[in-house]
Amino acid sequence: MFLRNQFVFFDFEEPLIFFFGDYLAVMGLFVFIGHYLARAAQHAKKRRAK
């Protein structure tokens, strides 16, 4: 709570390309989830309008 230890733990031995690969994978996961949640919300909205 008082910033005595870091929240993010970096592996400084990991190659940079793997770091960016992990970063892109997590970003892609959130894009995927957001896209399909938006599609589900639109589908539910259309079903309520009928």
C-alpha positions in Angstrom: 0.0 0.0 0.0 2.9 2.3 0.6 4.8 1.3 -2.6 7.2 -0.9 -0.6 7.2 -3.5 -3.3 6.5 -3.2 -7.0 3.2 -4.4 -8.4 4.6 -5.4 -11.8 7.3 -8.0 -11.9 9.5 -7.9 -15.0 11.7 -10.7 -16.2 14.8 -8.9 -17.3 16.3 -12.1 -18.8 13.4 -12.5 -21.3 14.3 -11.4 -24.8 12.6 -8.3 -26.1 10.8 -10.0 -28.9 9.1 -12.4 -26.4 8.1 -9.4 -24.2 6.4 -7.7 -27.2 4.8 -11.0 -28.2 3.3 -11.4 -24.7 2.2 -7.8 -24.7 0.5 -8.2 -28.1 -1.2 -11.4 -27.0 -2.7 -9.8 -24.0 -3.8 -6.8 -26.1 -5.3 -9.1 -28.7 -7.2 -10.9 -26.0 -8.8 -7.7 -24.7 -9.7 -6.6 -28.2 -11.2 -10.1 -28.9 -13.2 -10.0 -25.7 -14.4 -6.4 -26.2 -15.4 -7.1 -29.8 -17.5 -10.1 -28.9 -19.1 -8.4 -25.9 -20.1 -5.4 -28.2 -21.6 -7.9 -30.7 -23.5 -9.7 -27.9 -24.8 -6.3 -26.7 -26.0 -5.3 -30.1 -27.7 -8.7 -30.6 -29.4 -8.4 -27.2 -30.5 -4.9 -28.1 -32.0 -6.1 -31.4 -33.9 -8.9 -29.7 -35.4 -6.5 -27.2 -36.6 -4.1 -29.9 -38.7 -6.9 -31.5 
